[in-house]
């Protein structure tokens, strides 16, 4: 099984999801998206595989979102994905992608990840 987790080690939900994956005997690809920033194309891909609009993967309670003065139209997926490329902290986490079955989920709560295994 080829599984990836878009992971933020500072996030308790992300750490819990990673732990649950490892408890299943799975060694996921861990993508530290705050360190190795995602391209706007990758962000759009995640939206597609999650079957969500880009605005639906925003952390709207994140300070960086609330105080943004350069936020594009939330209905413009292209502009919003470019904005998220520059502001990755605002991307919802963790995102789990199972490339073996083409499924993905935002693991909030972490147990949501079992829907893609």
Buried (B, 14 or more C-beta within 10 A) or exposed (E): EEBBBBBBEEBEBBBBBBEBBEEEEBEBEBBEBBEEBBEBEBBBBBBEBBEBEBBEBBBEEBEEBEEEEEBBEBEEBEBBBBBBBEBBBBBBBBBBBBEEEEBBBBBBEBEBBEEBB
